[in-house]
C-alpha cells in the first residue's frame, strides 16, 4: 500500500468489505502515521456511523487521551506502535 492512489474512497471500501462479510478492519490515516499527533477522529467517527463492522484505528496515537477519544467513539481497538517505542503510552493503562 501507499505507493498508488486509489479512486475508491475509504468509506465505500469499508461498505464493500462489510457486504463481503468482513467483521473487522484496520484503518490507518497515513498522514497521521508515526506522528503521534492524534488519530483522525473525524474520519473514524464518520466511518463508525456508516458501517457496523469492528474498526481498529491506526496512525497518530500518542497517549491515553487518544485511547480515551477512540473509546468515546466506540472504536474496537488501536494500533499504538510508536507510542510504545517512545514510552508515551502505558499498555496496562490503555487496556
Beta strands, then each sheet from edge to edge (+ up, - down):
strand 1: 24-28
strand 2: 54-58
strand 3: 77-79
sheet 1: 1+ 2+ 3+
end
